[in-house]
Amino acid sequence: MPQVFEFKLPDLGEGLTEAEIVRWLVEVGDVVAIDQPVVEVETAKAMVEVPCPYGGVVTARFGEEGAELPVGAALLTVAVGSQEPVTGQPSASGSSSGSRAATETEPASGNDSASGNVLVGYGTGAPAARRRRVRPASFSTTATATAPAPAKAPVLPPVPAAEEARGPVAVISPLVRKLARQHGLDLRLVAGSGRDGLILRTDVESAIKVAEEEQVAAVAPASRPATRSASRQAGERIALRGVRGAVADKLARSRREIPDATCWVDADATELMAARAAMNKAGGSAAAPKVSVLALLARICTAALARFPELNSTVDTEAREIVRLSEVHLGFAAQTERGLVVPVVRDAHSRNVESVGAEIARLTEVARTGKLTPADLTGGTFTLNNYGVFGVDGSTPIINHPEAAMLGVGRIVPKPWVHQGELAVRQVVQLSLTFDHRVCDGGTAGGFLRYVADCVEQPAVLLRTL
């Protein structure tokens, strides 16, 4: 007789409390191995493939693609010890790449049915005591994904006492219960949109919103114009969550907390572009990695930060102290289909141009596939933003909180320029530095930017410091 274990959404680290299901990698009835990824979720930090600590047959999935689940909510159940796939109706949410034949993997059993080397909060030895048993006879009828959540959870009339006695409220998440308790919402009056009537966080939030709107309508004057309400409902509404929500929160916090200032300068990048061409030509093989302009600018930034360490720092507001950092972890802005992300090149101060360029190329490719981890996106001390790829000359960057500065780089284009006393066409770029005015004054920021511009105009300036 197989044992059924419930696998819950684990703690993904970085203080994250919820995640959105992006793609299921397994179907109901699939045989999974220990530590096999079963679902791809999106947090406010990154996309993560979640491995299952149990080996066996998937008997149920909870939540369809696009649903948001709190940490601790059930993801799926696995029958450990069963050697045959469960036959029945497949999950409604579907998965284009997750289906696996039962013959691919031998199911685990005994003490080998759980792992100890997966994500935070689960998989520490033998499987935990089973909290929920799924009856084998009902696998074919209950092991399906949740139906699509309605746009607004209806508030039901009071439940008769006879019906209340049928069982507990269909809520498994303590976060959902806490949210309802904070707003004085009776969960027995909320219709759940989850599997078997399970009440999800979105259901509670919708019910709270409906109650608040009804309360406002009850106290508002009858003669109030309806135009304001109509205008609020007009247009497409896009939820600020996931990466987009994290970016919005971080940028708003930066503007709110950091007294920033910006200075900029035009620089003649003709010699820098010539030096780059010479480096790539000297590489020999056509297959050798090319030196990118971003890699050269990154190396210039690390040299400039060594001269002006005030800009490689952060502010401890509680202690009222400026913390100067000894290591440079250089972030660079990258635009992806999921939005703006800032991967971090670790220990950029100890890398040469070739090493920095290779790491930037690697992180850029990972970003395009949506596989950046939270570790790839955190811990930066200074950010380089090349907005010239969008065909613009200048910008006033917003500092990547809690850093103290960001260097922006515009497009490099031919422009009229006075060179050696004569008017000539040169490759010109605009550099802008946004800095936290708490860590330094304009003299330091100007000195940093001028040194960067000097290295761009005369790469030999940089060679003297290497």
N, C-alpha and C positions, 0 to 999 in steps of 0.2 A: 504494500500500500504506500504510494508516494506521499511524502510530506509537502505541504504547500507553504512557502515562505513569502512574506510580503516585503518587497524592496521599496524603500522610501527615498525620496529626493534627498541626497546627502548635503552636508555643509560643504559648499564649494570654496570656502575661504574668503579672505578679503572683506569679512563682515557682511557678505551678501545674504539676504533673507528670502529671496524668491528668484525664480527663473521661468522663462517662457519656452515651451516645447516648440522646437523648430522642425524637427524631423525624427520620426520613429525609424530605428534601424532594424527592428524585428517585428514580426507579425505574431498574433496569437497562434499557438501551435508549433512555433519554431523551437528547435533545440538550441540552447545557448551554453557556451562554455564559461567557466569561471573567468572573471575579468574581461569578458567580451563586451564591447560598447553596445548598448541597447537603445540609446536615445541621444539626440543632439539637442542641447538646450542653449539658450542665449541669456546671459546675465547682463547686468549693467557694465561689466568689464569686457567680456569676450564670449565667443562661442566655445562650448565645452562638450566633448563626447563623454557621456557618463557610463562607466563600466559597471556591470552587475556582479556582485560578489558571490552569486550562487550559480551552480550549473544544473541545468535540467530543462524542463519544457515550460515555455511561457503559457500561462493559463488565462491571464487577463492583463489589459493595459488600462491605465486611468488617465484620462485627459487626451484630447486630440491636438493636432498640430495647431499652434497659435494660442493654446490655453496657457495661462500663467499659474504656476503652482508655488506655494510657500515651501521652504525647507521643512522636511518632516512629513510632507504629504506623500501618499502612496503613488508610486510610479507604475509598478507591475507586480504580478505574483508569479512565482516559479514553482512548479512541482518537481521536487528533488527526489530522484530515485525512479522516475518514470522513464522508460526507454522508448516509448512511442509518442509521436507528436499528437497533440490534441486535435481532434477533428471537430469542425463546427464552423460557424459563421466567422469569417475573418473580421478584423477590426475595421470599423467604418472609416477611420482617418486615413488608412492606407499608408504604404511605404514603398517607394520605387526601388530602393536599394537594400532594404533590410532583410528580405526573406531569405531563409537558409534552409536547405534540405536537412531532414532529421539524421541522415547518414553522415553528415559532415563532422559531427562532434559526438563523442561519447559522453553521456551525462555523468556528472560527479555524484558521489554518494558518501555517506559516513562523514568522517572528519574532513574529507577533501571537498565538501560541497560549498565551502565558503573560503574567501581569500583574506589576506591581511595586508595587502599592499595596494589599496585603491585610494579613493578620495577621503577627505576628512570626515570623521564621524561614523564610519561603518567599516565592516570587513576586517575585524580584529580577531581572527582566529575562527573557531567553530561558529556555525550559524546561531543567531540569537533565538531565544524561545519564540515559537510561533505564536503570534497574536491573533491571527485570523485564519480560519480554515475555509477554503473554497471547496464546496462539495463537487466531486468528480462528475456526478450525474448532471450538474447544471452548467458544466463548462461550455457546452455548445450554445446555451441560451443567454448566459450572462457575461461571457468573456468577450465583450465588444467595447469599442471606444465610446466615449461620451458623445451625446448628440450635440450639435452646434449650440453654443450658448446664445440665448436670446439677447437682443440689444438691451432690454431692460427687464429685470426680474420683477414680476408682478407681486404686489402685496396682497396676500390672501385674507379672507375674512377670518375671524376667530375660529379656532378649531374646537369642536365639541369635546367635552371631557372624556367621552367614550373613545374618541379617536386619539386623544393625547396619551391614553394609557397603552397604546399599541407598542411604543418603544421610544428610545431616545431620539433626539433631534439628529438628522443626518448631516453631521459636521465632524470631520476628522482633524481639522487644522486648529490648533490653539490660537493662531493669529486671527482666524475668522471669528472665533468666539470672543476674543478680546475686542476686536473692532466693533462687533455688535453690542457688546456690553458697554463700551465707551459712548455709544450713541443711543443707548437705551432701546435697542431694537430687539423685539421678540423673535427669535429664530424660528419659532413654530409658525409664524405668519409669512415666512419667506419660502417661495418655491425654488427648489434647487435645480440647476440646469446640468448638474454633473450626472455621472453614472448612478442609476438607481435612485435618482432624486437627491444626490449629494449636493450640499450647499457649498458653493465656491465663493472665493473672495469677491469676484465680480458681481455675484448675486447680491451679496450684502451691500456693496458699494452702490449698486443700482437702487436697492431698496432705500438706503439712506438718502440718496439724491431725490428720489420720488417724495419721501416724507418731508424733506426740507423744502422742496418746491411747493408742496401742498400747504405747508405752514406759512410760507411767504405769501402765497396767493390768498390765504385766509385772512391775513392781517393787512393786506394792501388795500388802498382805497379802490372802490368799485369804478371810479372814474379814471383810473390810471391808464394812460395810452398803452395799447398793446404792441406798439412798434418796437419797444426795447426787447420784449420777449421774443418777438419774431426775428429780430436781428441776431440774437444770440444763437438761434437755431439754424440760421442760414449758413450755407457754405459747408465744405468738407471739414470734418474734425479728425485730427490725427493724434493718437495718444503719444504723449512724451514718455516713452519707456524704452528699456533696453539701452543700446548704445546712444540713440538720439537723446533719451532722457538723461543719461549720465553726462553727455556733453553739455546739455542745457544747464544742468545743475552746477557743473564745474565752472563754466564760463560766467554764470550769474554770480557764483561765489567769488570768482576772481575780481569781477567789476565791483562787487559789494565791499570786499575786504582790502584790496590792494590799491593804494594811491599810485597809479601808474603814470608815466610820462613817456613821450616818444621823441626821438631825434632821428634824423635821416641825412643821407649824403649820397650824391651820385659819384660813381667810380668808373674809371676806364679799365674794363676787364680784358682789353685786347691781349696784353701780355699773359694773363692767366689762361686765356683760351689757347694761346700759342704754346704755352708750357704743357697744357693738357694734351694737345695734339702731338707734341714731341714725346711725352710719356707713352702714349698709346702706340706711337710708331716704334718706339724702342722696345715695346713688349715682344716684338719678334713674331710669334705665331698669330695668325688672324683669329684663332680660337681663344686666345688669351683674354681674360676679362678686361674690359675697357675701364679706364679711370673716369669716373663721372664728375661733373661739376659739383654735385652735392657732396661727394666725398672730399674734394679739395676744400670746399667751404667748411665742412665739418672739422677738417684738420686745422684750418685757420682759426676756427672758433676755440678749439682746445688750447692752441698757442696763446690766443688773446686772453682766455680765462686764467692761464698761468700768470699773466702779467697783471690782470685785474680780477683777483679772486673774490672781490666784493660781489660780483655778479653771479658767482657760483655759490649761492647761499639760499637760506630760507629764513623766515621770521617766526620765532616762537612767541605768539601773541600773549599766551598766558604768563610766560616768564619775562616778557618784554626784553627778549634777547635776539640778536642776529646770529644765526648759526652758519659759519663759513664751512663749506664742505671740502674735504681734501680730495675726493674723487669726482671725476666728471662722467656722469651717465647722460649721454646726449640723446635727447628725444628729437624726432623729426616728424613733421606732420605728413600724413599720407591719406589721400582721399580714396575711399573704397565704395562699393555698392551699398554697404551698410552704414556709411557715413564717415565722418572724419575720425581718424584714430592717430595716436602718437606712439609708435613703437620706440623702444629705448635701446640704444647701443651702449652696452655696459663697458665701463672702463675705457671710454673713448680716449682719455688722456694718454693711455699707454699703447695705443694702436697707431700704426702708420697709415698712409693714405690707402694702400692696397687692402689692409685689414678692415679699415672703416668702411670702404666701398663694398667689400664682400658681405659684411654684416648688414649694411643697409639694403643690399640686393636681396639677401635672404629674408629679412624681416618684411620687406615690401611684398615679396611673393607670398609669404604666409598670410599677410594682411589681405591680399586679394582673394585668397581662398577662405577667408573668415576663420582661420585656425589660430589666431593669436591668443595666447594664454594671459591670464591676469598678470603674471610675472613679466611678460613682454611689454606690458602697458603701464607699469608702475615703477616708481623709484627714480624718475628722471630728475636731473638737477639744472638743466638748461635745454632750451628747445630751439631748433633751427626750422624755419618755416619757408619753404620755397614756393611761394604763390605765383612765381613767374611762369610756372607750367600752365596756368590758367590764362596766360596772355595779358597780364596786367603789370603795370610798372611799380605801383606802390600800394602800401596798406599800413594800417596801424594795428599790429597784432595784439590780441588779448593774451596776457600772461597765463601760462599753464600752471594754475595753482597747485602746489604751494611754492613753485619756483620763483625766482626773482627777476628773470629777464627772458626775452625771446628775440632772436634776430630774424628779421624778415628779408627775403631776397626777391626782387622783381625779375622780370624777363631781361635777358641780355640781347640788345638790339643795336644795329648800326645807327649812330647819331652824329651830328656835327660836334666836333670837340677841338679845343685848342690844344695842340700837341707840339711841344718844343717851339712854341711861339708862332705856329702856323695853324690855320684852320684845316682840319682833316676829318675824315669819317672814321670813327672808332667804335668799338663794341662797348656800350655803356650799360651799366646796371645801377639800380637804386637800392641801397641798403637802408633798412630802418631797424632801430633798436627800441623796443619797449621795455622799460625797467621799473622796478619797484623803488620809488623815491625814498623809502625808509632805509634801504640798505646802502645807498650812496647818493651823491649829488650829481648835477649835470656834468661837472668836470670829469668825474670817473667814467660816466657813461659815454661822454664825448671822446675820451681817450681810448676807450675800448673800440668804439665804432671807427675812429680814425685809424687805429692799428689794423683793423680788419680791412678797411679800404686801402691802406698802404700795401698790405699783402696781396690784395686783388690786383692792384695796379703794378706792383713790382714784386713778383713771387720770390725774388732773391732776398727780400726782407725776411720772409719766413724761413728761408734756408739758413740764415745766420743764427736762428734760434734752435735749430734741430741738432 
